[in-house]
Amino acid sequence: MKKILFALLSLSLLFALAVLIAFALMVSKQATVLTPPSVSARQVADAKDWLKQNLQLFRRGQQSVDIQLSQQQLDGLLALSSTAFSGLDAEAAFAESELRLRGSITLPKSIYQGYVNSEISLHSSTQGLQFGQWKVGQLSLPGSMAQYIALRLAERLFPELQADELLASIKAVDVSQQQVQFKVEPVEDLGLKVAGAYKNLNQLKDPQLASLPVAIYYQKLSQLRKQYGEQQAISLYDYLYPLSFDVAMRGEQSDVLQEQQALVWAMAIFFSQGTFQKVMAQRFADDLTLEAAPNNVTLAGRRDLLLHFVYSAGLSMAAEQGFSASIGEFKELFDSLEGGSGFSFADLAADRTGIEFAESAKNLNKAEQFLTVMRSARSEQAFFPRIDDLAEGISEQSFAQVYGSTDSELYQQKVFFIDQRIAHLPAFLNPEH
């Protein structure tokens, strides 16, 4: 018996030692990839165009389709990924018959102050995805192991995605020195599968999310809509003012933060439209009966500013701050490259105010400050900044000439100016000052 116990103890110690050695070999003090923090308008445009074109191909496709990615498009997608997800830096480079992918992930400081550096190559193949050696820190592993781990994780975390089916849909890969081309078969109900995974991801990140009384506030918004009618333009203030009393009153009997979170979610869903509304409502689909958004509600007299406000508030609730802070910039760069009205600092102000509105649902002091101010407010000036002196209609060329990128000192000064204006609004004043 003692021998068995000794053997088990020895195996446990050996396993623990192996884990520590593997961790030491995988983790580095320095990152091998450091993506510049700026995002150019052209990179965003390339990424957006690629996504848009290929989504349309998937929706129409009944047979296999060819999906192509150039270096420029890859740079755009990776720039968006690196900016959107805090701690991730990635890059890609083409070589003869292979695409080399490198990435660095910053570990949480609570675990270890270091990085996990990874490198893998994708090869041309007529048999689906074929990877070369996978390097993780100082470890060198078969590429098939990376694919296996990714597949098992996807199946474990997102069973509705049917990751094995998605992987099997990739029939061939052709890598040249300038682009990579995938031959992909259509996947049935891909949109529903992705939406289901999105819903489960957020429930996994916040299991209390489904218990929020979003349906109650959604119903209250619907009742106010019927009360106001839709013949005359009204301010979002006319909705927020009465609802702030409801949040405060219900919060006395339950949790103010949960009530404020439910209000933000309900407003993001109620005032949005189309696909965005459906995606935001996915996590509460069992409790909500969606209705078309009212078209007479404005901020600063403009419908577009209302949409920026609620979209950014909703996305901020659904994502980490590092992503939501870039939402407005991406949206404005998209607009300027579509031949629309161009980059607008007024729209960006609405985006960032929406994020601040969402932040009021994440901190008790901020929530109480917001509710106290709104219950005595007389107009939207209590929670929305003046935008009459903010430049709009800036073309891509003008933006590049004046600001260069979203990382330039001049651009950051403008953002700081907007943020300070928002921070001095009564509803968002720091309650500690």
Secondary structure, 3 states (H helix, E strand, C coil): CHHHHHHHHHHHHHHHHHHHHHHHHHEECCCCCCCCCCCCHHHHHHHHHHHHHHHHHHHHCCCCEEEEEEHHHHHHHHHHHHHHCCCEEEEEEEECCEEEEEEEEECCCCCCCCEEEEEEEEECECCCCCECCEEECCEEECHHHHHHHHHHHHHHHCHHHCHHHHHHCEEEEEECCCEEEEEECCCCCHHHHHHHHHHHHHHHHCCCHHHCCHHHHHHHHHHHHHHHCCCCCEECHHHHHHHHHHHHHHHHHCCHHHHHHHHHHHHHHHCCCHHHHHHHHHHHCCCCCCCCCCCCEEECCEHHHHHHHHHHHHHHHHCCHHHHHHHHHHHHHHHHHCCCCCECHHHHHHHHHHHHHHHCCCCHHHHHHHHHHHCCCCCHHHCCCCCCCCCCCECHHHHHHHCCCCCCHHHHHHHHHHHHHHHCCHHHCCCCC
